[in-house]
Amino acid sequence: MFQLVSIPSDEEIQSAKDRVQYQEGLFHFAITGVSGAGKSSLINAFRGLRNRDEGAAPTGVVETTMDITRYPDPSPHNPFVWYDVPGSGTLNTPDWQYFTAHGLYVFDCIIILFDSRFTMTDLAMLVNCRRFNIPTYIVRSKSDSHIRNIIKESDYDSDEDEDHSHRKALYSSAREQYIAETRATVRRNLQEANLPDQRVYIVANSTMVSTVKDEKLSEKTIDELELMRDLFKEAQSRRCGKGRSQACEVRSLEPRL
């Protein structure tokens, strides 16, 4: 079903590390996904930045990243580097070449981001990451926009809802519908690809920024806090497991909320 990548040589691995400025003692997160999925915005949110902040990754509907771009975490407490990987499924990078073309086998963790649908490239990424023993996290972005669209489809009329009670009820219902449909779709896609079930984290960038930068939880929070905690725990366990004392000395790698 999927074309598996060949095992890279030692020279290819070193070349890939040189290209991304891989540095021992740091934890390297790669964010992948189709063009327009919101990779750059999510990286900004992970780093506690809004899209217009100084030092933020450039964003846009058109693919803005043609090469892997490196973004060190601005927090001195987090020995992380975030990487914006060019969108998959484009003419520049055919699906089956995506993993090897970008040397993704050198990263410590890969976040597979999708917006509207989970693609064959995303599934192939999971297969190849399993071959290389690279931890993966499936993330669906733009939850706030998707939930608003569900509310709009319900013919909600704000003029007839003076105290907004109807909207609050609709929001709660739309949120639960969106969460259930997202998790069911990913579960079905994984089953059809003969892959084990895996959690999908449902997030909104604005809520993620509040979680990381403003150190507060929004009432619209879905999986933002759990995603950050799980990523931090992954980084800590792998760094400490490899005996890298620098990361082990970092204080708990938990968001300060």
N, C-alpha and C positions, 0 to 999 in steps of 0.2 A: 504493500500500500504506500509506504514511504521509501524514498531513496535515502539510504543511510550514508552518512559522510564517511570518508576514509580517515584513518587515524593519522593525524599530522606528525611530521617528523620533529625531532628536537629543534632543528633549525627553524621550522615553520612556527613552532610554539614560541621560540625566543623572538622571532620577527614580529609575531602578533603582540607579544608583551611590549616590545619596544614601541610599536605603533601607538598603543594606548597608554604608554608611560606607566606600565604596571610597576607598583612599588611594594616591596615586601614590608609587612607590618601594617598595611592598610587593607581595607575590605572594599572590593570592587563590584558595584552593582551595575548591571546592564539592563536598560529598559528597551524592550523590543515591541514591535507591533506594526500594523499597517499604517500607511500615511494618513494623517488626520485623526489618529486614535487619541491624541493628546499627550504624547510622550514628553514633550518639552514642558508643558504645563505641569505635569505630574512631577517631573524632576524639580521644577521650581518649588512646588509645594513641599516635596520631601526636604528641601533645603530651607524651608521657612520663608520663601520669597513669593511675592505675587508677580504676575507676568510683566508688570511695568517697573518693577524694582530694579535698581542698579545691580548688575551682575547676573540678572535672570537670563535663562536660555531663551533665544528668540522663538516666537511662536507664530503660527499662521495656518490657514486652511491648506495652502499649497505646501508640499514637503519643503521644509526649511533646512533640513540636515542632510547633506550629501555625504558627509564623512562622520565617523564616530567622534563625538565631541565630549570632552572630559570636563566634569564640574566637581571640584573638591567641595566637601561639605564645609560650610562656613563656621560651624560650631567646633570649638577646640575640644569638646568632649566626645566628638564622633569621628573616629579615624576612618571615614568613609570617602569613597570617590564614586560619583554617579555618572553614568555614561548614557548619552542620547544616541541611540543606534538608528541609522537611516531606515525609513519605513520599508517593510517587506511587501512583496507582491507588486513591485513597480517594474517598469521596463528596465531600469538600471540594475535591478537585482532580482533575477528569477527566483521563484519560491524555493526550489530545491537547492539553490546555491547559497541561500541566505545565511545559514549557520557557518559554513566554511569561509564564505567571502569576507565576512567581518571578523573572523578569528574568535568567535564567541566561546570557543573551548577554553580560553584563558581566564574567563571571569569567575569570580567566587560565587555569584548568585545571579540568576536571570529573572527579571520580572516581565511576564508576558502580558502586555496591555491590549485590551480590545474595547471597542466602543459599541458598535451595533451588533456585530456577529463574530463568533469564534471561527477562525479560518483554518484551512488545511495547513497553512504555513505555521500557525500557532501550534497545531497538533504535531507537526514535524519537529518543531522546536522542542516540545516535551520529550519526544522519542530520542532525539539526539542528546539532550541534556541528561537523560537517564543513562545513556551509554557512557557519558563522560563524568557521571556522578556529580552533576552540578545541581544544586537546589533550585527549584523554580517556584514562582508565585504567580498565580493567575489573578489578574486584576481587571475589573470592568470599570471604566471611567465614566464621568459625566452623569452620575446618578441623578443629580438635581435636575438636569435638562430632561432626562428620560421620564422622571416622575411628573414633571410639569406637563409633558406631552400627553401622558395618560389622563391627567386632570382635564386638559383641553378637550380630549376626545370624549369626555363625559358630558359635554355641552354645559359646563359650569357657567353660570351668569352671575358676575359679581354684583350687579345692580340689584339683584333680588336677595342678596345675602348681606344684609346690613351689619350684622355682628360677626361675620366671617365664620360662623359656626359650621355652616355647610362645607366651606372650603377645608376647614380643619379635619372634618370627617372624611372628605374626599382625599385629602393628602395622606391620611393614615391608611386608607384603603389602597390608594395608588402605590404607596411605598411598599406595602406588604405584597401586592401583586407583582411589582417590579422585582423585588427580592426573590420571590418564589419562582418566577419565570426565568430569571437569570440563572439561578442555581440548577433548575431542572434542565435548561438548555445545555449548560456546560456538562452536567452529568451525562446527558444523552450523547453529546459529542464524544466524550471520553470513552463511553461504553462502545460506541460504534467504531472507535479506533483501537479497541482492545487495550485501552490504557486504564490504570487504576483510578478510582475516584479521587478527586483532589479538590480542596476548598477553592472557591472563587471569592475574592475580596471585592466588595462593592463600595466605591468611593466617589466623592466629589472633590475636585481640587480646592475649591473655596473652603470646604470643611477641613480638608487636610492641612491647609495653611493655618487655620485657627488652632488645630491640634498641635502643630509643630511650633509655630511662632508665638501665637497669643496664649498658649498654654491653657486653653479652655476647651471644653467639649460643647459642641453645638447640639441643639435638640434634633438637628437633622443628621447627626452622626450615625453611620451604619457600621462600616468595618474599618474606618480610618485608624482609630486607636489600636485595634488589634493587629492591623497590618504593620504599623510602625513597631509595635512591641515584638511581633514575630520576626521581623527583619532584624531588629537589634539583637534578639536572642540567637538568631542564626549566625550573625556576625560574631558574637561573643563565643558561641560554642565551637565554631570552626577555627577561629583564631587561637583560642586557648587550647583546643584539641591538637593544634599543630605546634604548640609550645611557643607561640609568639607572645612574649611577655608584655609588649607595648599595649596590645589590645586588651589583655587580661587585666591591666591596671586601670582601664577606663571604668569610671564609676557606673556600674550596673547596666549601661547601655539602654536605659529606659527613658522614655520621654518625660520631661519635667512638667507634670500636669497638676 
